[in-house]
């Protein structure tokens, strides 16, 4: 598995957890507006990260979109 795909999965899984919580709220779990706002911020962050990584894959200088140039290299 590539580092890029692994990073997307590691970002997407928490987003999936958020989606499950959202589904539970539709089934009767009560959540206040602050929690909903946090959920929206979380999903927005995951989307931003994914798009920024895609842009960086095409144009490495765009790494500044994530605060520093160069994607991380994960060791074994």
Secondary structure as UniProt FT lines:
FT   HELIX           3..26
FT   TURN            27..28
FT   HELIX           33..58
FT   HELIX           60..66
//
